[in-house]
Each structure stands twice: as C-alpha cells, then as structure tokens.
Amino acid sequence: MADRPWSENDLYISDAWRRWRLGVDLDEYNRRWDRQAAAGCPVHGEADLVERLGGSVVLDAGCGTGRVAVELARRGRRVTGVDNDPDMLALARVKPEPVSWVLADLATVSLRERFDVAVLAGNVLPFVDPPRRPETVANIARHLVAGGQLVIGTAAEPGCRFGDIDRWCTTAGLERVAEYATWDEDPYDGGGYRVSVHRAG
C-alpha cells in the first residue's frame, strides 16, 4: 500500500483522516471484519438497517474497503460505493459482488444515478475536512430520489456535533425522521454516538 494514499492537489484530506489512514494497515483492517463475521459476530448492522428502510438502489458514501456495500449487494441491492482513497477501493474492487466503485471526493462527486438510500457509516463525516462537511451533506442529498433517505452513523466530534449534522441536513432539504443509539435501532439516549435518518422532500 502507498505511504501517502492521496493526491494533495485534488483531494481534500482532513487532519483526522490523515492520522487514521497513516496509522492503519489496510490489509489487516479488511481481514478483521472477515474474522469477526466467521466467528459469528454481528458485523452487518448498517446493511440490516438499510435493508429495513426498503430501498433497492443504495449509495455507500465513504465506502472504504467495501464492507457495507458488498453486504448490500449480496442482499440484492444495486449499490454504488464512493471513496477518495485508491488503496481502500483497490481492496474493495477485488471482491466478487457487483458493486460500482467510484474514486471521488464526496463533496464534489457527480453521479448520473439517483438513490433510494445513501449511507454515511463508519464516522465518515468527522473524517471530512471541516469546512466541507455541509457541502458534503448537500451533495449526497442531491443524489437522493424524492422521498429518499440519508442515513448517518457517527460519533459526535468538535465541529461535527449532532446539531450541526441536523442543521446541514435541513439546509440540504432533508427532514430528520428517526434517530437511534445503534444500527439495531435502539432508542437514542443522548449518548455520544448516533444513527440518524433524514428524508428528502
């Protein structure tokens, strides 16, 4: 894997992402989920929730090595995975499931397809360059069909509090319709992690 898996000229990389990405072994990261699944651990909560929402065309925004996108494809969804890390997408692309993988920045990606559900899992928003977080939410929202839903699972971080996320979603024309403490839809209890569902008008 490359020591610096981004182009400084055309990708906006946050300090938080820089620190995480340079400190992780992607092959081990990828294998960890496989080991947990083989041991019977529930590792597909994100896909379970998306499936319950009922959409058939899904955007996995910030897809990484493809864990969520691949599982949704296995369940018969038509899935597009977008990420700005070429090394993570290289690991995703060798998986046999029919996912459309796109190397792009979430704030500027422009796809022809429109989606029933878009999911930002795995603390994607806190890894986005802080000034571009509202722009990222707005751009993903533009890719939803009328009545489509954006699902955001994240820990609260400075500059990315839940109130900030709700405000960005409202500005983008989305209405929050649910919030949970987990991907299993446990009631949100005011804690530091939240899964929220926002519907397009």
C-alpha positions as CSV (number, residue, x, y, z in Angstrom):
1,M,0.0,0.0,0.0
2,A,1.2,3.5,-0.7
3,D,2.6,5.5,2.2
4,R,0.5,8.6,1.2
5,P,-2.7,7.4,-0.5
6,W,-3.9,10.7,-1.8
7,S,-3.1,13.5,-4.1
8,E,-2.6,16.7,-2.3
9,N,-3.6,18.6,-5.4
10,D,-7.1,17.2,-6.0
11,L,-8.4,15.6,-2.7
12,Y,-9.3,17.5,0.4
13,I,-8.0,15.4,3.3
14,S,-8.7,16.3,6.9
15,D,-6.1,16.0,9.7
16,A,-8.2,13.3,11.4
17,W,-8.2,11.2,8.2
18,R,-4.5,11.7,7.7
19,R,-3.7,10.5,11.2
20,W,-6.1,7.4,10.9
21,R,-5.0,6.4,7.5
22,L,-1.3,6.6,8.0
23,G,-1.6,4.5,11.2
24,V,-3.7,1.7,9.8
25,D,-2.7,-1.5,7.9
26,L,-5.5,-1.8,5.4
27,D,-5.0,-5.5,4.7
28,E,-5.4,-6.2,8.4
29,Y,-8.3,-3.8,8.7
30,N,-10.0,-5.6,5.9
31,R,-9.3,-9.1,7.3
32,R,-10.5,-8.1,10.8
33,W,-14.2,-7.8,9.6
34,D,-13.9,-11.2,7.9
35,R,-12.6,-12.8,11.0
36,Q,-15.4,-11.3,13.1
37,A,-18.0,-12.5,10.7
38,A,-16.5,-16.0,10.6
39,A,-16.7,-16.1,14.4
40,G,-20.4,-15.3,14.3
41,C,-20.1,-11.7,15.4
42,P,-22.8,-9.3,14.0
43,V,-20.9,-7.1,11.7
44,H,-23.6,-6.0,9.3
45,G,-25.8,-3.7,11.4
46,E,-25.5,-1.0,8.8
47,A,-26.7,-3.2,6.0
48,D,-29.5,-4.5,8.2
49,L,-30.8,-1.0,8.8
50,V,-30.6,0.0,5.2
51,E,-32.5,-3.2,4.3
52,R,-35.2,-2.4,6.7
53,L,-35.6,1.0,5.1
54,G,-36.6,-0.8,1.9
55,G,-34.6,1.0,-0.8
56,S,-33.3,-1.1,-3.7
57,V,-30.7,1.4,-5.1
58,V,-28.1,2.4,-2.5
59,L,-25.2,4.8,-2.3
60,D,-22.4,3.9,0.2
61,A,-20.7,7.3,0.6
62,G,-17.3,6.8,2.1
63,C,-17.3,3.1,1.4
64,G,-13.7,2.3,2.3
65,T,-12.9,-1.3,1.6
66,G,-16.5,-2.1,0.8
67,R,-17.8,-4.0,3.8
68,V,-21.3,-2.3,3.8
69,A,-21.6,-2.0,0.0
70,V,-20.6,-5.7,-0.6
71,E,-23.1,-7.0,2.0
72,L,-25.9,-4.9,0.5
73,A,-25.0,-6.2,-3.0
74,R,-25.2,-9.8,-1.6
75,R,-28.7,-9.0,-0.5
76,G,-29.8,-7.9,-4.0
77,R,-29.4,-4.2,-3.8
78,R,-27.9,-2.2,-6.7
79,V,-25.0,-0.4,-4.9
80,T,-22.5,2.3,-5.8
81,G,-19.6,2.8,-3.4
82,V,-17.7,6.1,-3.4
83,D,-14.4,6.8,-1.6
84,N,-11.4,9.1,-2.1
85,D,-8.8,6.5,-1.1
86,P,-7.5,4.5,-4.1
87,D,-5.9,1.9,-1.9
88,M,-9.1,1.2,0.0
89,L,-11.0,1.0,-3.3
90,A,-8.4,-1.4,-4.6
91,L,-9.3,-3.9,-1.8
92,A,-13.0,-3.3,-2.5
93,R,-12.7,-4.0,-6.2
94,V,-11.2,-7.5,-5.9
95,K,-14.4,-8.6,-4.1
96,P,-16.7,-10.5,-6.5
97,E,-20.0,-8.7,-5.7
98,P,-21.4,-6.4,-8.5
99,V,-20.8,-3.0,-6.9
100,S,-20.0,0.1,-8.9
101,W,-16.9,1.5,-7.3
102,V,-16.1,5.2,-7.8
103,L,-12.9,7.1,-6.8
104,A,-14.1,10.6,-5.9
105,D,-14.4,13.3,-3.3
106,L,-17.9,13.2,-1.5
107,A,-18.3,16.9,-1.7
108,T,-18.0,17.1,-5.5
109,V,-18.8,13.7,-6.9
110,S,-21.5,13.8,-9.5
111,L,-23.2,10.5,-10.4
112,R,-25.9,10.0,-13.0
113,E,-27.9,7.6,-10.9
114,R,-30.3,8.7,-8.1
115,F,-30.6,6.6,-4.9
116,D,-33.3,5.4,-2.6
117,V,-30.9,5.3,0.3
118,A,-27.5,6.9,0.9
119,V,-25.5,5.8,3.9
120,L,-22.6,7.6,5.6
121,A,-21.3,4.9,8.0
122,G,-18.1,4.5,9.9
123,N,-17.6,8.0,11.1
124,V,-17.3,9.3,7.6
125,L,-18.3,12.9,8.4
126,P,-15.7,13.6,11.1
127,F,-13.1,12.5,8.6
128,V,-14.2,15.1,6.0
129,D,-12.3,18.4,6.0
130,P,-14.3,20.5,8.5
131,P,-15.2,23.4,6.1
132,R,-16.5,20.9,3.6
133,R,-18.8,18.9,5.8
134,P,-22.0,21.0,5.0
135,E,-21.1,20.8,1.3
136,T,-20.6,17.0,1.5
137,V,-24.1,16.5,3.1
138,A,-25.7,18.8,0.5
139,N,-24.0,16.9,-2.4
140,I,-25.1,13.5,-1.1
141,A,-28.6,14.8,-0.6
142,R,-28.7,15.9,-4.2
143,H,-28.2,12.3,-5.2
144,L,-31.4,11.1,-3.5
145,V,-34.7,10.5,-5.2
146,A,-37.8,12.3,-3.8
147,G,-38.5,10.6,-0.5
148,G,-35.1,9.0,-0.5
149,Q,-33.3,8.7,2.8
150,L,-29.8,9.6,4.1
151,V,-28.5,7.5,7.0
152,I,-25.6,8.9,9.1
153,G,-23.9,6.9,11.8
154,T,-21.2,8.9,13.7
155,A,-19.7,9.8,17.0
156,A,-20.1,13.5,18.0
157,E,-16.8,15.4,17.3
158,P,-15.9,19.0,17.6
159,G,-17.2,20.7,14.6
160,C,-19.4,17.7,13.8
161,R,-22.0,17.7,16.6
162,F,-25.4,16.1,16.1
163,G,-27.0,19.6,16.0
164,D,-24.5,20.5,13.2
165,I,-25.4,17.4,11.2
166,D,-29.2,18.1,11.6
167,R,-28.7,21.7,10.5
168,W,-26.7,20.7,7.4
169,C,-29.3,18.2,6.5
170,T,-32.1,20.7,7.0
171,T,-30.3,23.2,4.8
172,A,-29.9,20.5,2.2
173,G,-33.7,19.9,2.1
174,L,-33.8,16.8,4.3
175,E,-36.0,16.2,7.4
176,R,-34.8,14.1,10.2
177,V,-37.3,11.3,10.7
178,A,-35.5,9.0,13.2
179,E,-32.5,8.8,15.4
180,Y,-31.1,5.7,17.2
181,A,-28.3,4.9,19.6
182,T,-27.2,1.9,17.4
183,W,-27.7,0.5,13.9
184,D,-30.1,-2.0,15.6
185,E,-32.5,0.9,16.2
186,D,-32.1,1.1,19.9
187,P,-33.7,4.3,21.2
188,Y,-31.3,7.3,21.2
189,D,-30.4,8.1,24.8
190,G,-28.4,11.3,24.4
191,G,-25.0,9.4,24.2
192,G,-22.0,10.3,22.1
193,Y,-22.9,8.0,19.1
194,R,-26.0,8.4,16.9
195,V,-27.5,6.9,13.8
196,S,-29.9,9.4,12.2
197,V,-32.3,9.0,9.2
198,H,-33.1,12.1,7.1
199,R,-35.7,12.0,4.3
200,A,-35.7,14.1,1.1
201,G,-38.8,16.1,0.3
